[in-house]
Amino acid sequence: MAGHSHWAGIKHKKGRQDKQRSNLFSKLSREITVAAKLGAKDPSSNPRLRSAIQAAKQYNMPKDNIERAIYKSELNLNESYENLRYEGFGPFNVAFIIETLTNNKNRTASNIRTVLQKNGGRLGEHGSTAHLFQHCGVIHVSKKEFTDEKILEMAINAGAMDCKSNSDHHEIISKKNDFNKVKSIIEKKVQTLQYFGIQWIPYNYLDTPEEENKKIVKILELLDDDDDIQRIFTNCKVHL
């Protein structure tokens, strides 16, 4: 859950951190519960559950929380969740891709539509914004572990599409279908991965003025408060 285009990877405003942490844990727990319900309770034989647990550990979710989430999969067996993607626009033609995990798609769609419409945006049809993004695997490795040249060589040899370095970390980008293979190769050669996941990365970023940016941040915060919404991506550079 990171990257310039992904809201969860952006530092939140002071005063919202505790709320955001609780909200994030709730969403991670839901993914673990659903993954365990759909497959084996053992992550070694359930790839979706294994990925969900790895994601939870990235954000330091306590072990007890993870175990409770798995246990909950044995309850409410008739309750069914599905992953749905919504696309839309905010003001200033800013694009959004919103990934959800919901047991009521009418409620989820209505909530997203309301947030966008009340803030100068609109809910689009499937595919209305996806063409503005590339669906990729993303891996972050600490800058301290390797030089720019060494990590680039490793990334290319692992089958990645690109590798970019900044002051904090190296970012390895792969095709979505190659993500697990690239991740498996890279994680054997590093002490720890700072982040890994599948993201929607914009081909081009919009850099909005401060006042316009505040309106985009408001939409992101409102969407993030919805329990059904797992991840939000935008092609707007967010400044806090």
Stockholm file with secondary structure:
# STOCKHOLM 1.0

chainA/1-240         MAGHSHWAGIKHKKGRQDKQRSNLFSKLSREITVAAKLGAKDPSSNPRLRSAIQAAKQYNMPKDNIERAIYKSELNLNESYENLRYEGFGPFNVAFIIETLTNNKNRTASNIRTVLQKNGGRLGEHGSTAHLFQHCGVIHVSKKEFTDEKILEMAINAGAMDCKSNSDHHEIISKKNDFNKVKSIIEKKVQTLQYFGIQWIPYNYLDTPEEENKKIVKILELLDDDDDIQRIFTNCKVHL
#=GR chainA/1-240 SS CCSTTBGGGSCCCTTSHHHHHHHHHHHHHHHHHHHHHHSCSSGGGCHHHHHHHHHHHHTTCCHHHHHHHHHHTTSCTTCCCEEEEEEEECGGGCEEEEEEEESCHHHHHHHHHHHHHHTTCEECCTTTTGGGEEEEEEEEEETTTSCHHHHHHHHHHHTCSEEEECSSEEEEEEEGGGHHHHHHHHHTTSSCEEEEEEEEEESSCBCCCHHHHHHHHHHHHHHHTCTTEEEEEESBCCCC
#=GC SS_cons         CCSTTBGGGSCCCTTSHHHHHHHHHHHHHHHHHHHHHHSCSSGGGCHHHHHHHHHHHHTTCCHHHHHHHHHHTTSCTTCCCEEEEEEEECGGGCEEEEEEEESCHHHHHHHHHHHHHHTTCEECCTTTTGGGEEEEEEEEEETTTSCHHHHHHHHHHHTCSEEEECSSEEEEEEEGGGHHHHHHHHHTTSSCEEEEEEEEEESSCBCCCHHHHHHHHHHHHHHHTCTTEEEEEESBCCCC
//
